[in-house]
Every structure is written in C-alpha cells, then in structure tokens.
Amino acid sequence: IDASEPLILHYHEHALEFTTATKGEHIWTVETDPPTSYRFRGGDIFISYPEEPHSGREHPLRFSEIYWFQIDPTIEKDFLFLCPNAALHTISQLKLLKRHVIHTDSSLTHPLFKQIFSLLEQNGDRFRIAAYILTLIHHFLSANSAEDSGITPDIEAVLSYINQNLMDELDLETLASIAQLSCSHFQQKFKKQLGIGPRHYINQQKIEYSKKLLLDGRSVTETAMLLGYNTSSYFS
C-alpha cells in the first residue's frame, strides 16, 4: 500500500486477527484503559483479539506490504479441515494467546503469507490454503512460547545508536562497526530481523522525529536541515 490515513478504529466480532508487515513498520493502538500502542515490523505478528477495538490513532499507514487474516475459534466444526481432536487442540492453544506482538522468523512466515494470498487470488485448492494457514498458526504458537525477542543484541545496539543520533550523519560503515559485522553482513542481518533495510529504517525514524520538531514550531526547511536532508523539497 502507499502511505495513507491511519487505520480506523474497529474490532472483529469473535475473530482473532493476525497481521504482519513484510515491508515497513507500523504502530497500532489497542483501546484498553489506558490505550496501549504496539510497534510491529520485520517478523513481528500483531494480534488483535475478539471484540478488541484497535486503530492506527495518529500514525498513518506508511508505504508498506501488509498481510492479515482472521480466525474464528468459536467455529469448531471442520476447523481448517482438521479432525475434531486436532481442531479442539489448536483452538485451545489459540485461546491461550495473550500477547499483542510476537516475533517470528520472517524467512519462514513471510513466504507462507505470500503463498496463501497468491492461492486465494487464483481461487486455489482450499485444503492446501488451510494447510498453509495451519503451518503459520503453529509458527505463531511456537514463537509465543519462546523467550527470545528476535532482535539480537548487536542489532539492538545499532537501533539504540540510531535513535539517539538522528541528527548526525548515520553511514552504514559506522553502524556495521557498532554491530561488529561487515557492511554487507550487517545489512542482511538488519533486514532479516526488521523486515526493512537500515537506510529505510533511519528515514522512518527521522520522519517520526521531524513531527516533534514541526510541532515545536520549527520550519520545514530548518527541520530538513537539522535531520540531514540535502533539500527541504525532498524532505517535504
């Protein structure tokens, strides 16, 4: 999708919704008391639960590639064409999910999402589609029980450095040295864990920070120069 208005406030009756952004990063808010915002990117899966209002609030949908599907665990008969015992077991595991964001191995889950939707567009074999969905669900359940956040300490250090130095020149060689990796290995590892390349990530963070500068009264030109953009027109 191209950049567009924030996700509108809505909920899904009975259904869990699983969403992933194979490109880009998003911040969605669950309207709890108080509201809680969740960032998902790379191999992250955002889960909204039945009757749970959620929206993008003030965060627009950025240029990205998003996949999502819904599962209604109240319909037990022929659930994903499983036998009754297998269906009940899978549904019971889904009902134990509590987290809103879980991290999976994007190299495993993203191809499955793409394959599912490709088959749907071709009106493909529904049993094959159900099998892919079931495989995805088991990836989610396995990742949910794992303690590893999916972001390794070296990449976490780079993210921290980027966010603390957005007004400085952020070249890939410096970032790679922080991660103690070669430049090519760093770029590959960064994209695998976050779903986007380091330059794309830096640009997104600069845009987020620019909002604060503009709200504080900085001009577009001044904001562009502070964040290292060569021209205010490109920043605009």
C-alpha positions in Angstrom: 0.0 0.0 0.0 1.0 3.6 -0.4 1.1 5.9 2.6 -2.5 6.7 3.7 -4.7 7.7 6.6 -4.3 5.8 9.9 -6.1 2.6 10.4 -9.6 3.5 11.6 -10.9 2.3 14.9 -12.6 -1.0 14.6 -12.9 -4.5 16.1 -13.6 -8.1 14.9 -16.5 -10.0 16.4 -15.4 -13.5 17.6 -12.2 -13.4 15.5 -8.5 -13.2 16.2 -6.7 -11.2 13.5 -3.1 -11.9 12.6 -1.2 -9.1 10.8 2.4 -8.8 9.5 4.2 -6.1 7.6 6.7 -7.8 5.3 7.9 -4.3 4.4 7.8 -1.3 6.6 6.9 -0.7 10.2 3.6 0.2 11.9 2.3 1.4 15.2 -1.2 0.3 16.1 -3.1 1.1 19.3 -5.3 -1.2 21.3 -8.0 0.9 23.0 -7.5 -0.5 26.5 -7.7 1.7 29.6 -5.3 3.4 29.1 -4.7 2.8 25.4 -1.6 0.8 24.5 0.4 1.2 21.4 2.4 -1.6 19.7 5.1 -1.3 17.1 5.5 -4.2 14.6 8.0 -4.8 11.9 10.1 -7.5 10.2 9.0 -10.9 11.5 6.6 -9.4 14.1 3.0 -10.6 14.1 0.4 -8.2 15.5 -2.6 -9.9 17.1 -5.9 -8.3 17.8 -8.4 -10.3 19.9 -12.2 -10.7 19.6 -14.2 -7.6 20.3 -11.0 -5.6 21.0 -11.1 -2.1 19.5 -7.8 -1.1 17.8 -6.7 1.6 15.4 -3.7 3.5 14.0 -4.5 6.5 16.1 -2.3 9.4 14.8 0.1 7.0 13.0 -0.6 6.9 9.2 -0.2 3.7 7.2 3.2 4.0 5.6 4.4 2.7 2.3 4.5 -1.0 3.1 3.3 -4.5 2.3 0.8 -5.9 4.8 -0.8 -9.3 5.1 -3.5 -10.3 7.5 -6.1 -13.0 8.1 -8.7 -13.7 10.7 -9.5 -16.9 12.6 -12.8 -17.5 14.3 -12.1 -20.0 17.2 -15.8 -20.3 18.0 -16.5 -22.4 14.9 -15.1 -25.8 15.8 -16.8 -27.9 13.1 -14.4 -28.5 10.2 -11.9 -26.0 11.6 -9.2 -25.8 8.9 -10.4 -29.3 7.8 -8.9 -30.9 10.9 -10.3 -33.9 12.7 -12.3 -33.0 15.9 -9.5 -33.7 18.4 -6.8 -31.8 16.4 -9.3 -28.9 15.9 -10.1 -28.6 19.6 -6.4 -28.8 20.5 -5.4 -26.0 18.0 -8.3 -23.8 19.1 -7.5 -24.2 22.8 -3.9 -23.2 22.0 -5.1 -20.1 20.2 -7.3 -19.1 23.1 -4.2 -19.1 25.4 -2.5 -16.4 23.3 -2.3 -13.1 25.3 0.4 -11.1 23.7 -0.3 -8.5 21.0 3.1 -8.7 19.3 5.1 -11.9 18.8 8.3 -12.2 16.8 8.7 -15.0 14.2 11.3 -16.0 11.7 10.3 -13.8 8.8 12.2 -16.1 6.4 9.6 -18.8 7.3 6.4 -16.8 7.8 6.5 -14.2 5.1 6.7 -16.8 2.2 3.7 -18.6 3.7 1.6 -15.4 3.9 2.5 -14.6 0.2 1.7 -18.2 -0.9 -1.7 -18.1 0.9 -2.8 -14.9 -0.8 -1.4 -15.9 -4.1 -3.5 -19.1 -4.0 -6.6 -17.1 -2.9 -6.2 -14.8 -5.9 -6.1 -17.8 -8.1 -9.0 -19.5 -6.4 -6.6 -22.3 -5.5 -7.1 -25.5 -3.6 -8.8 -24.7 -0.3 -7.2 -27.7 1.5 -3.8 -26.5 0.5 -4.6 -23.0 1.7 -5.8 -24.3 5.1 -2.6 -26.3 5.4 -0.5 -23.2 4.9 -2.6 -21.3 7.5 -2.3 -24.1 10.0 1.5 -24.1 9.5 1.5 -20.3 10.1 -0.5 -20.8 13.3 2.0 -23.3 14.6 4.8 -20.8 13.9 2.9 -18.2 15.9 2.3 -20.6 18.8 5.9 -21.7 18.9 7.2 -18.1 18.8 4.7 -17.1 21.5 6.2 -19.6 23.9 9.8 -18.6 23.1 11.5 -16.0 25.3 13.8 -14.6 22.6 12.6 -11.3 21.3 14.0 -12.0 17.8 16.2 -8.8 17.9 19.8 -9.8 18.6 22.0 -7.7 20.9 24.2 -6.4 18.1 21.2 -5.1 16.1 19.6 -3.8 19.3 22.7 -1.7 19.9 22.5 -0.3 16.4 18.8 0.6 16.9 19.7 2.4 20.1 22.5 4.3 18.4 20.3 5.4 15.5 17.5 6.6 17.8 20.0 8.6 19.9 21.8 10.2 16.9 19.1 11.0 14.4 20.6 14.5 13.7 24.0 13.1 12.9 25.4 11.5 9.8 24.5 7.8 10.0 26.6 5.9 7.5 26.4 2.2 7.1 30.0 1.6 7.9 29.7 3.2 11.3 26.5 1.2 12.1 28.2 -2.0 10.9 31.2 -1.4 13.2 28.8 -1.0 16.2 27.3 -4.4 15.3 30.9 -5.7 14.8 29.9 -7.0 11.4 31.0 -6.4 7.8 28.8 -3.9 6.0 27.2 -6.5 3.7 26.5 -9.0 6.6 25.2 -6.1 8.7 22.7 -5.0 6.1 21.5 -8.6 5.5 21.1 -9.3 9.2 19.3 -6.0 9.9 16.8 -6.6 7.1 16.2 -10.2 8.2 15.3 -9.1 11.7 13.4 -5.9 11.0 12.0 -6.5 7.5 13.5 -3.3 6.1 17.0 -2.1 5.3 18.9 0.2 7.7 18.6 3.3 5.4 14.8 2.8 5.2 14.6 2.4 9.0 16.7 5.5 9.5 14.4 7.5 7.2 11.3 6.3 9.1 12.8 7.3 12.4 13.8 10.8 11.1 10.2 11.3 9.8 8.9 10.4 13.3 11.3 12.8 15.0 10.5 15.5 12.4 6.9 15.6 13.6 8.0 16.7 17.1 10.3 19.4 15.6 7.5 20.7 13.4 5.0 20.8 16.3 7.6 22.7 18.3 7.5 25.4 15.7 10.5 24.6 13.5 10.1 25.5 9.9 10.1 22.8 7.2 13.4 24.0 5.9 15.0 24.1 9.4 13.7 20.7 10.2 15.0 19.3 7.0 18.5 20.7 7.6 18.6 19.6 11.2 17.8 16.0 10.1 20.5 16.0 7.4 18.3 16.2 4.3 20.0 17.9 1.4 16.9 19.8 0.3 13.7 20.8 2.0 11.7 19.7 -1.1 12.9 16.1 -0.8 12.0 16.1 3.0 8.6 17.6 2.2 
